Amino acid sequence: MSLIKADVGSLAGHSIVHPKLIEFSKEKLREAKETGLIIDFFVFNAGDDLELLMTHTKGEDNPEIHKLAWDTFVEATSKVSRPLKLYGAGQDLLKEAFSGNVRGMGPGVAEMEFEERPSEPIVVFAADKTEPGAWNLPLFRIFADPFNTAGLVIDPKMHGGFKFEVMDVIENKTVILNAPEEFYDILALIGTPSRYIIRRVWRKSDNLIAAAASVTRLSLIAGKYVGKDDPVLIIRAQHGLPAVGEILEAFAFPHMVAGWMRGSHVGPLMPVPLKYAKCTRFDGPPRVVALGFQLHDGILEGPNDLFDDPAFDYTRNTAQFIAEYIRRHGPFMPHRLGPEEMEYTTLPAVLKKLEDRFREVT
């Protein structure tokens, strides 16, 4: 299963994907399905990001699958976004030519290879106006926190815990840590979500893959701010893995994430249904959609729009309260990101302009 996303153009600023982009992408993937390259697909949006969910038998990091996604994004840009003068046309396409894999080229990728169980529920997440580290807190709660996931205590298949692959996106290294034994070590790293990002999760007892997340940091590729990373995530559910309700419970708290306006602000991650998957207030607040699928022989049965439920209204109201509170800080921290994150924005240009006016303190 491959979930590949990119921002290739938006209707009126950074708010929403144009319906013509979605229709064009559906046609491209429909052709790939007819040729047998992929088994099934689903195209949707999270804010201004175009999301391509595909099932196939090619394995992870497959050049044919990645080229299909890349060509879809490139052609959608040239044939839809640019003729319509959509905002940010081709924004996430940071390289000129495809080189066998879209990783490091701009698009975000979450992939996992597995054999279908007798019943295979999948939950797919996509977020807008935030970074991959936004998954750290919910993934930890889903797979390591018994106050969120009752199955860690009462399901014998989960009681042994899970192991987390954590990536240092600055040094481009990974480490695998076990829960619950290395509980505190995991938290020591993932509490810095701008650098240490949970990339994969496995069940410890048999190494069954349970979750896979995108880790692309666009600013680290481009060396400047070119748009926020807007991550994606795939989680398998039930039958010795967290239940769908346990997975969603981790998003009932609208935790603070980096991103929002110009990728430079902190705000609450709001869980929304697809109909509200557009970012308007101050280009936000950051939001996440969750789609449930039942997989059978590679076919995606669904989706079930999982956040389209009044049970999450309280969370959304809380997120709006937090958004109102934090917005009143304007350009001040903690609403605005710290200096280490601002180095990819226009702040260095401001400092350059003023450097000759600074004087030593006497």
C-alpha positions in Angstrom: 0.0 0.0 0.0 1.4 3.4 -1.1 0.1 6.8 0.0 1.9 9.5 -2.0 1.0 13.2 -1.7 2.0 16.5 -3.2 0.9 20.1 -3.3 0.6 20.8 -7.0 -1.7 23.8 -6.9 -4.6 25.2 -4.9 -7.9 27.0 -5.4 -7.6 30.5 -3.9 -4.3 30.5 -1.9 -3.3 27.5 0.2 -6.8 26.3 1.0 -8.1 23.4 -1.1 -7.3 21.1 -4.1 -9.3 22.1 -7.2 -11.8 19.4 -8.2 -10.3 19.2 -11.7 -7.0 18.1 -10.2 -8.7 15.3 -8.4 -10.6 14.2 -11.5 -7.4 14.3 -13.6 -5.6 12.2 -11.1 -8.4 9.7 -10.9 -8.2 9.2 -14.7 -4.4 8.7 -14.6 -4.7 6.0 -11.8 -7.7 4.4 -13.6 -5.5 3.9 -16.6 -2.8 2.4 -14.4 -5.4 0.1 -12.9 -6.5 -1.1 -16.3 -3.0 -2.0 -17.3 -2.5 -4.0 -14.1 0.2 -1.7 -12.7 -1.9 -1.1 -9.6 -4.8 -3.1 -8.1 -6.9 -0.3 -6.8 -6.7 3.4 -5.8 -8.4 6.3 -4.1 -7.8 10.0 -4.7 -8.7 12.6 -2.1 -7.4 15.9 -0.6 -6.3 17.2 2.7 -6.4 21.0 2.4 -4.3 21.9 -0.6 -2.5 18.5 -0.9 -3.4 15.9 -3.5 -3.4 12.4 -2.0 -2.9 9.3 -4.1 -3.6 6.0 -2.2 -2.7 2.9 -4.3 -2.6 -0.9 -3.7 -0.3 -3.1 -5.8 2.1 -6.1 -5.7 5.3 -4.2 -6.5 6.7 -3.7 -3.0 8.0 -0.6 -1.3 10.0 2.1 -3.1 9.1 0.6 -6.5 10.2 2.8 -9.4 7.1 2.1 -11.5 4.7 3.0 -8.7 6.7 6.1 -7.7 6.9 7.2 -11.4 3.2 6.8 -11.7 2.7 9.2 -8.8 5.4 11.6 -10.1 4.0 11.7 -13.6 0.5 12.2 -12.2 1.7 15.2 -10.2 3.8 16.6 -13.0 1.0 16.3 -15.6 -1.6 17.6 -13.2 0.6 20.6 -12.8 1.1 21.2 -16.5 -2.3 20.3 -17.7 -4.5 21.7 -14.9 -2.8 23.8 -12.3 -0.8 26.1 -14.7 -3.5 26.7 -17.3 -5.9 27.6 -14.4 -3.2 29.7 -12.8 -3.8 27.8 -9.5 -1.8 29.1 -6.6 1.5 27.3 -5.9 1.3 25.2 -9.1 3.8 22.3 -8.8 5.0 23.6 -5.4 6.2 20.3 -4.0 7.9 19.1 -7.1 11.4 20.2 -6.1 13.4 18.2 -8.7 13.4 18.5 -12.5 13.5 14.9 -13.5 12.3 11.6 -11.9 15.3 9.5 -10.6 13.6 6.2 -9.7 12.0 7.2 -6.4 10.0 10.3 -5.3 11.7 10.3 -1.8 13.8 13.4 -1.5 12.1 15.0 -4.6 9.3 16.8 -2.7 6.3 14.5 -2.4 5.5 12.8 0.8 5.4 9.0 1.0 4.0 6.4 3.4 4.3 2.8 2.3 4.0 -0.7 3.8 4.2 -4.2 2.4 2.2 -7.0 4.0 0.1 -10.0 3.5 -3.6 -9.5 4.0 -5.1 -11.0 7.2 -8.5 -12.7 7.2 -9.9 -9.2 7.9 -7.7 -6.2 7.1 -9.0 -2.8 8.4 -6.8 0.1 7.4 -6.9 3.7 8.6 -5.3 6.3 6.4 -4.5 9.8 7.7 -3.5 12.9 5.9 -2.7 16.3 7.5 -2.3 19.8 6.1 -0.4 22.8 7.4 1.9 20.8 9.6 5.1 18.6 9.6 5.7 14.8 9.8 6.5 15.2 13.6 2.8 15.9 14.1 2.3 12.1 14.1 4.7 11.5 17.0 2.3 12.1 19.8 -0.7 10.2 18.4 1.5 7.3 17.3 3.0 7.1 20.8 -0.4 7.1 22.3 -1.8 4.5 19.9 1.0 2.0 20.3 2.5 2.7 23.7 0.0 4.5 26.0 -2.4 2.1 27.9 -4.5 5.2 28.9 -5.3 5.6 25.2 -5.1 2.0 24.0 -6.8 -0.5 26.3 -5.6 -3.4 24.1 -2.0 -2.9 25.4 -3.3 -4.2 28.7 -6.0 -6.7 27.9 -5.2 -8.1 24.4 -2.6 -10.9 24.8 -1.4 -10.3 21.2 -0.5 -6.6 22.0 0.6 -7.1 25.6 4.3 -7.6 24.6 4.4 -4.1 23.1 5.6 -2.5 19.9 8.9 -1.2 18.5 9.3 2.2 16.9 11.7 3.3 14.2 12.6 6.9 15.0 14.4 8.9 12.3 16.7 11.8 12.9 15.9 13.9 9.8 18.9 16.2 10.4 21.5 13.5 10.5 19.5 11.1 8.2 19.8 8.2 10.7 17.3 5.9 12.3 17.1 4.0 15.6 14.7 1.2 16.7 13.4 1.5 20.2 11.1 -0.9 22.1 8.1 -0.1 24.2 7.5 -0.4 27.0 11.1 -1.1 28.0 12.6 2.0 26.4 9.5 4.2 27.1 11.5 7.2 28.4 14.1 6.9 25.6 11.4 7.1 23.0 9.9 10.1 24.6 13.3 11.8 25.0 13.6 11.8 21.2 10.1 12.2 19.8 9.4 15.2 22.1 11.5 17.1 19.6 9.2 16.4 16.6 11.0 18.8 14.3 14.0 16.5 14.3 13.1 13.0 15.6 10.1 11.5 13.7 8.4 8.1 14.1 8.7 6.5 10.7 7.4 2.9 11.3 5.9 0.8 14.0 6.0 -3.0 14.3 4.4 -5.5 16.8 7.3 -6.9 18.8 6.1 -10.4 19.1 6.3 -11.2 15.4 7.6 -8.0 13.6 4.2 -7.4 12.0 4.2 -4.0 10.4 1.5 -1.8 12.0 2.1 1.7 10.9 4.1 3.7 8.3 4.5 7.5 8.1 6.0 10.0 5.7 9.1 11.8 7.0 9.8 14.3 4.2 11.0 17.8 5.4 10.7 20.1 2.3 12.8 22.9 3.8 15.7 20.4 4.4 15.6 19.5 0.7 15.2 23.0 -0.7 17.2 24.8 1.9 14.4 27.4 2.3 10.7 27.5 3.0 8.7 26.2 0.0 5.6 25.0 1.8 4.9 22.8 4.9 5.4 19.1 4.6 1.8 18.0 5.2 2.4 14.4 6.2 0.5 11.1 5.6 0.2 8.0 7.7 -1.1 4.4 7.2 -2.1 2.3 10.2 -3.4 -1.3 10.3 -6.1 -2.0 12.8 -7.8 -4.8 14.9 -6.9 -8.5 15.3 -3.9 -8.0 17.6 -3.4 -4.4 16.7 -5.0 -1.3 18.1 -8.8 -1.1 17.4 -10.0 1.6 15.0 -11.5 3.4 18.0 -8.2 3.3 19.9 -6.4 4.7 16.9 -8.9 7.6 16.5 -8.9 8.3 20.3 -5.3 9.6 20.0 -6.7 12.5 17.9 -9.4 13.4 20.4 -6.9 15.8 21.9 -6.0 18.6 19.5 -2.3 18.7 20.3 -0.1 21.6 19.2 1.9 21.2 16.0 4.2 23.3 13.9 3.0 24.8 10.6 -0.1 26.8 10.0 0.5 30.2 8.3 3.6 30.3 6.2 4.8 27.1 8.0 6.0 29.4 10.8 3.4 29.1 13.6 2.2 26.6 16.2 -1.4 25.6 16.4 -3.9 22.8 17.3 -4.3 19.8 15.0 -8.0 19.7 14.3 -9.6 16.4 13.2 -12.1 17.0 10.4 -14.2 15.1 7.8 -13.4 15.4 4.2 -16.0 18.2 3.7 -14.0 20.4 6.0 -10.6 19.4 4.7 -9.8 23.0 3.7 -7.7 25.5 5.5 -9.0 29.0 5.7 -8.5 30.8 9.1 -4.9 32.1 9.0 -4.4 29.3 6.4 -5.5 26.8 9.0 -5.7 25.8 11.7 -3.7 22.6 10.9 -6.1 19.7 10.3 -6.2 16.0 9.8 -8.6 13.6 8.0 -9.0 9.9 8.7 -10.3 7.4 6.1 -11.1 3.9 7.0 -10.9 1.1 4.4 -11.5 -2.6 4.5 -8.9 -4.3 2.2 -9.8 -7.5 0.3 -7.5 -8.9 -2.4 -6.0 -5.5 -2.8 -9.3 -3.8 -3.3 -10.1 -0.7 -1.2 -13.6 -1.1 0.2 -14.6 2.3 1.5 -13.8 4.9 2.6 -15.5 5.5 5.9 -14.9 9.2 6.7 -14.0 8.5 10.3 -13.9 12.1 11.7 -17.3 12.8 10.2 -18.9 12.2 13.6 -20.3 14.5 16.2 -18.2 12.6 18.8 -15.3 14.8 17.6 -17.3 18.1 17.8 -15.9 18.7 21.3 -12.3 18.2 20.0 -13.0 20.6 17.1 -14.5 23.2 19.5 -11.4 22.8 21.8 -9.2 23.3 18.8 -11.0 26.5 17.8 -10.6 27.8 21.4 -6.9 27.0 21.3 -6.6 28.6 17.9 -8.3 31.8 19.1 -6.0 31.9 22.2 -2.7 31.3 20.4 -3.5 33.7 17.5 -3.7 36.6 20.0 0.1 36.2 20.4 0.5 37.5 16.8 4.2 37.4 15.8 5.4 36.4 19.3 6.6 33.0 20.4 5.2 30.5 21.4 2.7 31.1 18.5 5.5 31.8 16.1 8.2 29.1 15.7 11.6 29.4 17.4 14.7 30.7 15.6 16.0 27.2 14.6 12.8 26.7 12.5 12.6 30.3 11.2 16.0 29.9 9.5 14.1 28.6 6.4 11.8 31.6 6.2 12.4 35.3 5.4 13.9 36.0 8.8 17.5 35.5 7.6 16.9 38.2 5.0 15.7 40.5 7.7 18.7 39.9 9.8 21.0 40.4 6.8 19.4 43.7 6.1 19.9 44.8 9.7 23.4 43.3 10.3 25.3 46.6 9.8 23.0 48.4 12.3 23.8 46.1 15.2 26.3 47.5 17.7 28.3 46.0 20.5 27.0 46.6 24.0 29.1 49.0 25.9 
